[in-house]
Amino acid sequence: MRIKDFKLEQFFTKHEFTAPYLLCCSDCGSFSVGELLELDENSEEELKGLSLGYTETQGNPLLRKEISNLYENIDPDDVIVLLGAEEGIFIFMNVFLYKGDHIIVQYPAYQSLFEVAISIGCEVTKWEMIEQNNWELDIDFLKNSIKNNTKAIVINCPNNPTGYLISKEKFNMIIDIAKKHDFYIFSDEVYRFLEYDDKDRLPAMCDIYNKGISLGDMSKTFALPGLRIGWIATKDKSLIKKVISFKHYTSICNSAPSEFFSILVLKNKEYVIKRNLNLIENNLKLLDKFLNDYNHLFAWVKPQAGVIGFPRIKFNEDIEKFYTDLLNKKGVLLMPSTNFNFGGKHFRIGFGRKNMPEALEKLEKYIQEYYL
Ligand SMILES: Cc1ncc(COP(=O)(O)O)c(C=O)c1O
């Protein structure tokens, strides 16, 4: 293999379709086709007439228009639609980075955000969030990590796995540093619009920095990972061109039904986002209470956005053993931090699914039976 195994995705391959209770997913439970068609009375007829030919490589212009509406200063031509955010990460790194380049990546992270760069032969500095400081990023660390060959910073806020959301002040500091040293910022924003307080929402990177790239998708905020639709938005036209050229070797174009449903959902985005935020609000209340009730067993920084958090076990147990035993005894799946190469004490917990309260009850029973 030219690239290391993707630990988190391998973990899901093993467990996602067999574990009875998924308590670690990073999306809100999805919609059925029927539910989506109810969003617009004409949609069923339109779907019946949809051609299943090849589609435009850059993405359906109507979809690019809807995506551009998520931003302030982005035109449909500044967007390329891709096969999930994952294709966006893979192609961006392949067209932008060369062997010997250096990047600085917020950490812990979704593995492809650094692994693809490593596979190309890049030098990667992990910019670790500090748990004791509510997962804050240390700007001095960033400043001190810059080298002559630094080409980009990769950030992900709201963050997977911690739920951390950087402040606007610090966000602007990062941009100032990038401007000063003239490097790019690749900003994974797949959880944007899932801030619990609107006021905390960061500007999109592509809107405010001409060397900024915003990565978005239909999987997280819009709860439709099965569509496999993501995108890159940037003012850098030459980068868009390079991504299009590379895409001819990966997916060629997007699935027409997936583009159809993405347009439908983005036209109704307020409804979908509200549905997801309501689900999150109710579930997070329960989770926060649970983790506080058992705070002698768990440490926890409550997230500020998104559907996941990264608690730590305080008891003397290996996280792999903990998750395996819980899965075997109660059928509840947590994601061990070993999948993020981040020690042996944390686990990712997801609270975006409808059956989350039931899964949490099972976890609580397990804790009561084996740890009290
Ligand atoms: C931070 C982050 N970026 C990208 C992705 C990939 O998402 P997609 O389903 O759009 O490929 C994920 C999926 O979990 C993620 O958490």
The ligand as an ORCA input file, in Angstrom:
! r2SCAN-3c Opt
* xyz 0 1
  C     -13.695     16.152      9.466
  C     -14.153     15.287      8.341
  N     -13.787     15.603      7.097
  C     -14.179     14.854      6.046
  C     -14.964     13.737      6.214
  C     -15.392     12.934      5.011
  O     -16.761     13.152      4.774
  P     -17.541     12.672      3.483
  O     -18.601     11.740      3.950
  O     -18.155     13.923      2.905
  O     -16.572     12.073      2.541
  C     -15.357     13.365      7.494
  C     -16.153     12.144      7.721
  O     -16.302     11.638      8.805
  C     -14.943     14.170      8.584
  O     -15.319     13.893      9.842
*
